[in-house]
C-alpha cells in the first residue's frame, strides 16, 4: 500500500469519525436517548469486532485485494458505530449522572484513565497482533460484552430529565421546594417522579422535609 493511499485512508477515517460524532450527538442524543445509544453502540462494536477478526483470519495471508478491502472496512464500521453512538454519549451520560460535588473529580479521573488506556492499547497492539493475531479483537469483545451487560441492567435513561429526576432514578431521596416560595421547603407534602429506565417506568418518591 502506497504512502498516498495510507494518507487518504487516514483522512477518510478522520472525516468519518468527525461526522459521526457531530450528526448523532446533534440529532440522536436528545431524541433517541442516551441509554439506547449506549446499548446500540456497544452491541454494534461487538459485532464489528467479531466481523473484523473473522475477516482478518480469512484474508490476512491471502492475496485477495477484495478480501483485504472488506477487512479494512471493519475499521471504518467501527469508527461509525463507536464515534456515532458511544464517544460523545458516554461523556455526556457520565457528567449527567455524577453528583455535582464529585463531578469534576470523577470526570477528570475518567479523562486521564481514558487516554492512559488508549496509550496502553496502542502500544500493546503491534505485539498482540504479532503473537495472537486476530484474537486480539476478542479481548475487546469480552470487555465490551461486560460493559453491555452493566449498561443494560444499571444505566437508566437520562434523556430530557432534570438533575432531580436523574438522582431519583438512582434511588436518592429528593427534597422538593415549595413552588409558591422560591428557595423554601414545604413539610409534609409528597410528590412522585416518573423515571424511564428504558425497560419500564418506575415511580420515585420526592419527599419534602419536615
C-alpha positions as CSV (number, residue, x, y, z in Angstrom):
1,X,0.0,0.0,0.0
2,X,1.5,3.3,-1.1
3,X,2.0,6.2,1.4
4,X,-0.6,8.3,-0.5
5,X,-3.2,5.6,-0.1
6,X,-2.4,5.3,3.6
7,X,-2.7,9.1,3.9
8,X,-6.0,9.1,2.1
9,X,-7.4,6.3,4.3
10,X,-6.4,8.2,7.4
11,X,-8.1,11.3,6.0
12,X,-11.3,9.4,5.3
13,X,-11.2,7.8,8.8
14,X,-10.9,11.3,10.5
15,X,-13.7,12.6,8.4
16,X,-16.0,9.7,9.2
17,X,-15.3,9.9,12.9
18,X,-16.0,13.7,13.0
19,X,-19.2,13.5,11.0
20,X,-20.5,10.5,13.0
21,X,-19.8,12.4,16.3
22,X,-21.4,15.6,15.2
23,X,-24.5,14.2,13.5
24,X,-25.5,11.7,16.1
25,X,-24.8,14.0,19.1
26,X,-26.9,16.7,17.4
27,X,-29.8,14.7,16.3
28,X,-30.0,11.5,18.4
29,X,-28.8,12.1,21.9
30,X,-32.0,14.0,23.0
31,X,-34.3,12.4,20.5
32,X,-33.5,8.7,20.8
33,X,-31.9,8.7,24.3
34,X,-28.6,8.1,25.9
35,X,-29.4,4.6,27.1
36,X,-30.5,3.4,23.6
37,X,-27.4,4.9,22.0
38,X,-25.1,3.3,24.5
39,X,-26.7,-0.2,24.2
40,X,-26.8,0.1,20.4
41,X,-23.2,1.3,20.3
42,X,-21.9,-1.5,22.5
43,X,-23.8,-4.2,20.6
44,X,-22.6,-2.8,17.3
45,X,-19.0,-2.7,18.4
46,X,-19.1,-6.3,19.5
47,X,-20.5,-7.4,16.1
48,X,-18.0,-5.3,14.2
49,X,-15.0,-6.6,16.2
50,X,-16.1,-10.2,15.6
51,X,-16.6,-9.4,11.8
52,X,-13.1,-7.8,11.6
53,X,-11.5,-10.8,13.5
54,X,-13.1,-13.3,11.1
55,X,-12.2,-11.3,8.0
56,X,-8.6,-10.9,9.2
57,X,-8.2,-14.6,9.9
58,X,-9.5,-15.4,6.4
59,X,-7.7,-12.8,4.4
60,X,-4.6,-11.6,6.3
61,X,-2.3,-14.1,4.5
62,X,-4.3,-14.0,1.3
63,X,-3.5,-12.3,-2.0
64,X,-7.2,-11.2,-2.4
65,X,-7.3,-7.4,-2.6
66,X,-11.1,-7.6,-2.3
67,X,-10.9,-9.6,0.9
68,X,-8.4,-7.3,2.4
69,X,-10.6,-4.4,1.5
70,X,-13.6,-5.9,3.3
71,X,-11.3,-6.5,6.3
72,X,-10.3,-2.8,6.3
73,X,-14.0,-1.9,6.0
74,X,-14.4,-3.3,9.6
75,X,-12.2,-0.4,10.9
76,X,-14.5,2.1,9.3
77,X,-17.6,0.4,10.5
78,X,-16.1,0.5,14.0
79,X,-15.5,4.2,13.6
80,X,-19.1,5.0,12.6
81,X,-20.6,3.0,15.4
82,X,-18.2,3.9,18.2
83,X,-18.0,7.6,17.4
84,X,-21.6,7.9,16.4
85,X,-23.1,6.0,19.3
86,X,-20.6,6.0,22.2
87,X,-17.8,8.5,22.0
88,X,-19.7,11.7,22.9
89,X,-22.7,9.9,24.6
90,X,-20.6,8.3,27.3
91,X,-19.0,11.6,28.4
92,X,-22.4,13.3,28.3
93,X,-24.0,10.5,30.4
94,X,-21.2,10.4,32.9
95,X,-21.5,14.2,33.5
96,X,-25.2,13.9,34.0
97,X,-25.3,11.0,36.5
98,X,-22.5,12.1,38.7
99,X,-23.3,14.2,41.8
100,X,-22.2,17.8,41.5
101,X,-19.8,17.5,44.4
102,X,-17.9,14.7,42.7
103,X,-18.4,15.5,39.0
104,X,-15.2,17.4,38.2
105,X,-13.0,15.0,40.1
106,X,-14.5,11.8,38.6
107,X,-14.7,13.2,35.1
108,X,-11.0,14.3,35.4
109,X,-10.0,10.8,36.6
110,X,-12.1,9.3,33.8
111,X,-10.5,11.5,31.2
112,X,-7.0,10.7,32.4
113,X,-7.8,7.0,32.5
114,X,-9.2,7.1,29.0
115,X,-6.0,8.4,27.5
116,X,-3.8,6.2,29.6
117,X,-5.7,3.1,28.5
118,X,-5.6,4.3,24.9
119,X,-1.8,4.6,25.0
120,X,-1.5,1.1,26.6
121,X,-3.8,-0.5,24.0
122,X,-2.0,1.2,21.1
123,X,1.5,0.2,22.4
124,X,0.4,-3.4,23.0
125,X,-1.3,-3.6,19.6
126,X,1.7,-4.5,17.4
127,X,3.0,-7.2,19.7
128,X,-0.5,-8.6,20.3
129,X,-1.3,-8.8,16.6
130,X,2.1,-10.5,16.0
131,X,1.5,-13.0,18.8
132,X,-2.2,-13.8,18.9
133,X,-3.1,-12.2,15.5
134,X,-6.9,-11.6,15.1
135,X,-7.6,-13.0,18.5
136,X,-6.6,-9.6,19.9
137,X,-10.0,-8.4,18.8
138,X,-11.7,-10.9,21.1
139,X,-10.1,-9.3,24.1
140,X,-12.2,-6.2,23.3
141,X,-15.2,-8.3,22.5
142,X,-15.1,-9.7,26.1
143,X,-14.6,-6.2,27.6
144,X,-17.4,-4.7,25.6
145,X,-19.8,-7.6,26.4
146,X,-19.1,-6.9,30.1
147,X,-19.9,-3.2,29.7
148,X,-23.0,-4.0,27.6
149,X,-24.4,-6.2,30.5
150,X,-23.6,-3.5,33.0
151,X,-25.3,-0.8,30.9
152,X,-28.4,-2.9,30.3
153,X,-29.0,-3.6,34.0
154,X,-27.7,-0.4,35.7
155,X,-27.9,2.5,33.3
156,X,-31.2,4.4,33.5
157,X,-32.3,6.8,30.7
158,X,-31.5,10.5,31.4
159,X,-32.9,12.0,28.2
160,X,-34.6,15.3,28.9
161,X,-34.7,14.7,32.6
162,X,-33.8,17.2,35.4
163,X,-30.9,16.5,37.8
164,X,-33.5,15.7,40.4
165,X,-35.1,13.1,38.2
166,X,-31.8,11.6,37.4
167,X,-30.9,11.4,41.1
168,X,-34.3,9.7,41.8
169,X,-33.5,7.1,39.1
170,X,-30.5,6.1,41.2
171,X,-32.6,5.8,44.4
172,X,-31.7,9.1,46.0
173,X,-34.2,10.9,48.3
174,X,-35.1,14.2,46.7
175,X,-36.0,17.3,48.7
176,X,-38.6,19.4,46.8
177,X,-39.0,23.2,47.2
178,X,-42.4,24.9,47.7
179,X,-43.3,26.2,44.2
180,X,-45.1,29.2,45.9
181,X,-42.0,30.3,47.8
182,X,-38.7,30.2,45.9
183,X,-35.9,28.8,47.9
184,X,-38.2,27.5,50.7
185,X,-39.2,23.9,51.6
186,X,-42.7,22.9,52.5
187,X,-43.1,20.0,55.0
188,X,-45.5,17.1,54.9
189,X,-46.2,17.0,51.1
190,X,-45.2,14.1,48.8
191,X,-44.8,14.0,45.0
192,X,-43.7,11.5,42.5
193,X,-41.3,11.5,39.6
194,X,-41.7,9.2,36.6
195,X,-38.3,7.9,35.5
196,X,-37.9,5.8,32.4
197,X,-35.1,3.3,32.7
198,X,-35.5,2.1,29.2
199,X,-37.5,-1.0,30.1
200,X,-40.2,0.2,32.5
201,X,-41.4,3.3,34.2
202,X,-40.7,3.5,37.9
203,X,-42.2,5.9,40.4
204,X,-39.7,7.5,42.7
205,X,-40.8,9.4,45.7
206,X,-39.9,13.1,46.1
207,X,-40.1,13.9,49.8
208,X,-40.4,17.2,51.5
209,X,-38.6,17.7,54.8
210,X,-40.5,18.5,58.0
